Amino acid sequence: MSDIKSYDVVIIGGAVIGSATAYFLAANPDFNGSVLVIERDPTYAKSATALSSSSIRHQFSNEINIKISQYGSEFIKSFNDYCAVDGDVPELGFQENGYLYMVSEKDRAILTENYQQQVALGSEMALLTPEQIEQRFPWINAQGVAAGCLGLSGEGWFDSFGLLQGFRKKARSLGVTYIHDEVVGLTRNDDKIERVHLASGEVINCGYVLNAAGTRASKVCEMADLSIPVVPRKRCIFVFDCREKVADKMPAIIDPTGIFCRPEGRYFLSTLEPTPDPDVDFNDFDVIHSEFEERIWLPLAERVPAFEAIKVVNSWAGHYDYNTLDHNAIIGPHTHVKNFLFANGYSGHGLQQSPAVGRGLAELITYGEYRSLDLSPLGYERIATQTPFLEKLII
């Protein structure tokens, strides 16, 4: 088997999580190993990265998720400095307009508690009454809203595909190898993954294997007789035009109904949480057009009266890699197979968490520990013991 290639780190999946990890490994002067990224679709056309709503927020309840997003904001703002290649400077167009998270009376205490936690950790937030919401945003009808939390910095939206391509291009310039192929098998010897088998027939010897396969993460686990509770769930996104001007600077809004809406250039983008049925085919990207008419438009028009006269101009469907245990990411080594690393189950938060996760996994591989930010609360141990790590007011 002397002709078999060997890599210190093999990353399965080259979208934003895999490419972020590849970048942070290659950029770390203390890491001297080789990195291979295997991507089944180098166009990334159906990746969660490309089909996401491209947003970042600090409004979580758990300290680790807040800190992950705080670093994400810092990294995105300085992305040009980190990922320029030969004078080619990537531009992510970060629109730092904030999130306005509105809740009804039943969730006011939780929103207030979350706000206090976010502020204590250094995020800039404003807790608003319904009256203050309408004063600050006169285009909003705050009827039925008990309170709102507004991010004053670090929250907004950006070019998700630009983030992915920036990570990928920089990683390749630093020596990371990318190949277009698909993993079809893993050779496991008790507590170690020894080889990765590709559809092309090639076999790769590996030090570490990182599962960054998105919605196909469970299939990769099965190749090693492992399992995680991650399934694909469909989310439809609608872009619409509005006859009236709404605001010069509009934040992303989360309505008490769960509707998400933000500006998208001269248009607006809106979506709901994924459909409740977890049995979504990996290749099912058909838009559920009735969702906009039946579930989004009327509640959204009640919240923003200007949206009574709108027209859908574009739509697409994407998939969450949905962690059915607790909707939070699974990051780090398996409890028994130590060289098999998870980076899965983000449930819609992978894009914004990619800088901190990529950095953390690179530290774990290089030093055997997290150094910048302890990601162990998101480790596999809770999956093994079925102990959920839950967010409050998650969307």
N, C-alpha and C positions, 0 to 999 in steps of 0.2 A: 504493500500500500504506500510505497514511497512517493507515488505521484499524487497522492491526496493532499490538497492544500490545507493549511492550518491557520487559524486566526485566534488571537487571544479573546476577542469578543465578536460574537455573531449576533446581529440584531435582526430579528424577524419583523419586518414592517418598516418602511422608510418614510412614513408620513411625519407629522410634526413631532410626535413623541420620540420615535426612533431617530429622526434626524437631529433633534435637540440633544439627545444623549450622545450621538456620534460626534457632534460639534464639541460638547463639553469635554469628552474624552480626548479628542484630538488637540484641543486648545490647552489642555492641562500639561504643564511642563514636567510634572511628576509621573505622567503616564507615558510609557515607552512601548506599549503594545500595538498590535495590529487590529484593525476594526473592519468588519465586513457587514454591509447593510444589504439585506435581501428584500426586494420589493416586487410584488407580483404585478403591479400596474404602475409603471413609472409616469403615467399621465396624471395620476392621483385624482382622476375625474370623479370617482365615486367615493373618495375618502371622506371621513368625517371632517377632516381639516378643510377641504375645499367646499364642503356643503354646509358648513356651520353658519351661525349668525355672527361670528367674528367679533365677539365682545369679551370684555373683561370687567369684573367687579370685585370689590372687597367685601361685599355684603354676604358674609357667611356667619355661622354661629360658632364653629370650632376654631380655636386659635390657630391650628396648623393650616387650615384652608385659607384663613385670612392672611397669614404670613406668606403662603405660597403665592397668592394673588398680589400682595404688596411687592414681592420680588419680581413677579411677572410684569407689573406696571413699570418698575424701574428699568428692567431689561428692554422692554419694548421702546421706551423713550430713548434709550441709548443704543438701540439696535444697529444704527449706522456705524458706531464706533467698534462694535464687536464683530460684525459680519461683513464689512467691506472687503472686497477681493480685487486686487490690482486697480484700485481707484474706482471700482464700480460700487457705488454706495446704494444699498437697498433703502427704499422709502416705504414705510408702512402706513403713512397717512393717519396716525393715531388721532381720532376725534375724542378729546377728553371732555365729553359733555356730561358725564356722570350717569348714574342710575337713579331713578326715583321709584323706590319700592313701596307700594301702597298696600295697606291691609285693612280689613274690616275689624270690628270690635273684638272678635274672638281671637285674633292674632296680635292685638296691640301690645300686650305684655311681652310677648316673645320678640316682636320687632324692637321694642325699647331695650330689652335685655341684650339683643344682638348689637344694637347701636352702641350701648355702653361698652361692650367687649371690643368692638371695632375701634372706638375712640381710644380706649385704654391701650390698644396695641399700636396707636399712632396714625390710624386712618383719619382723613378729614371728612366728617359727616355732619349733616344737619338733620335733627329730628323735627318734623313739621306737623302741625295740627292741620285739619282740613282747611281752615281759614287761611293759614299761612301758605298752603299749597296753591290755593286759588289766587292769593295775592301775588305769589311769585310766578305762577303759571296761569294767567287768566284764561287760557284756552282749555283748561281742565275743569270739568265738572266733578267736584269732590264728594258728591252725594253718595252715601254709603261707605265712605272712607273714614276710618277712625284715626289713622296716622300714616305718615310717610317718612321714609328715610332717604335722604339725597346725598349721594357721593359728590363731594366738592373737588376732589382731585383723584387721579389714578384710575378712574373708571371711564369706560367708553367703548369704542369699537375701532377696528383697524383692518388692514389687509391680511387675512388669514393665509392666503396662498403665498403672499410675499414673505411672511414669516417662515413658512415651510421652505420655500425656495432659497431664502437667505441662509437658513441653517444648513441646507443640503449643499449649496454651492461652497460655503465656507468650509464645511467638513471635508468635502472632496479636495479643496485646495490645500488642506492640512494633512492629506494622505489617506483619508478614509476611502475604502473601495465600495462602490455601489454596483450591484448586478441586478438584472431583470430576470427573475426566476421565482419559483414558488416552492416553499418547503412542503414536502410530502411525508417526511418521516424523521424521527429522532431515535438515535440509539442510546438507550439508558442502561447503565450498569449500576444498579442499586441506587446509590446516593449521588450519581453523577451522570450528566449528559455528555457523551463522548463524541458523537458525530451528528451532523445535520445532513439529511438526504434531500436532494432537490429534484424537481420534475424533469430537469434536463439530464438526469442521471449522475450528476456530479455529487460527490460526497465530501463534506468539509469537517475536519477535526476542529474542535472548539474548546476554548477555556471556559468562558461564560457564554450563556445563551440568554438573550433578552427577548421576551415575548412582548412585542409592540404591535401585534397584529390586529388591533382594533376590534371590530365585531367578530372576527374569526379567531379571537384569542382562545376560546374554549376548544376549538379544533386543534390548535397547536398544543394545548395542554394534553389533550387526549392522546397525541402521538407519544407522550412520555408517561402515559397512565396516570396523569394528574388531572385535577379538575378545578374550575372556578365558576361561580354563579354569574357568568356574563353572557347576555343574549343581545341580539340586535333588536332595536325598537325604532320604528319609523317616526320621523318628525317632518311635517310639511311646513315650508316657509313660503310666504306670499309677499310679493312686492306690489305696492299699489300707488297710484297717482291720486292726488287730492286737488279738487278744484280751488279750494281756498288756501291761502297762506296760513300756516299754523304758528310758527315762531321762528325767530332768527337763530336761536340756539336751543334746541330741544334735547332733553336728556332721553336716554332709553327709559321706558316706563314698564313697570310690572304691575298689572292690575290685580285687585283682589280675586278676580276670576281666574288668574293664572295666565292671562294673555300678556305676551311680550311684544313691545313695539318700539321701533327707533327709526330715525331718519336713515335713508340710504341714497345719498346724493340729493337729487331733487325729488326723489320718491320716498316711500316709507316701507319698512320691512316689519312683518308681524308673524308670530307663530304661537303655538301652544306646546305644552308638554307632549311627549310622544303618546301615541295611541296605547291603550292599556293592554292590548293583545301582544304577548311577547313572541308569538310564533310568526315572526316576519322572516321571509326568505332573504338570504344574503343579497340576492340580485333584484329584489323588489324595490324599485325606486319610483313607482307610479304615484303621482300626486293625488291625494284625496281632495278633489276640488270642492266637494260639498262642505268641507270643514270650515272654509272661510265664510260661506254664506250662513251656515247653521250655527257656528260656534264662536266666530271671531267678530264679524262685522257689527252686529247689533250691540253687544256689550262695549265694543270699542267706540262706536258712535255715541253711546251714552256717556262714556268717559270723556271723549274729545268730540264735541258737537260738530266741529269742522269735518269730521270723518263721515258724516252722513252722505256726502256726495263724493264717492271714490270709485276707482276702477282698477281692478287687478291687471297689471301689465307683465308680470312674470311670476313663476312659481317653480319650486323644486322640492324633492323629498330627499332627506338624508337619514342616516342611522346613528343612534346612540349606541355605544358599547355599554350596555346597561347592567350595572351590578344589582342584581335582585335582592341581595342581602341588605344593603344599606345605602346604595346610590353614591358611594364614595369610591375613589380610586384604590386599586390594589397595587402596592409598590414594594419592590424588594424581593429577597430570596424566598424560595419555598423552605418550609421548616425542615425538610429532610434532604431534598435535592438542592444543595446549597448553590450550585453554579447555574441554576435555572432561576432567572429573575423575572418578576412580573412588572408590567407597566400597563395595566388594564382596568376596565370598568369605570371609566371617568364619568359616565352618565351625563354627558353634555358639557363637562368642564375641562376636557383635555387640552384644548387650544390654549386657554388662559393659564393652565397649570404647567404647560410644557417647559418653560425656562427653568422653574424651580425643580421639577421632576428630573429633567435632563441633567442638571447640575448635581442633584442628589445621587442619582444612579452612577454618574461618573465618579463621584467621590467614593461611593460604596465599592465600586470595582477597583479603584486606584488604591484606596487606603484601608478598605475593609470596614469603613464606618462612615456615617454621615458627619460632615463637619460644619457646613454652613447653616443647615436647617435640618432638624431631626424629623425625618419622615416616617419613623417607626410606628406611630399611631395608625398609619395606613398600610401596615405590613400584612403579610399573608396569615399571620397567627390568628387574627380575628376570624378569618374565613375557616380555618381548621377547627376552631372552637365554636363557630357559629355565634360570635359575639358582635352584634352590629355596632358600627361607629357612625352614629346618626347625626345628620344636620337638622336644624330647625328652620322651617320656612324655606326648604330647598325648592329650587326650580331649575 
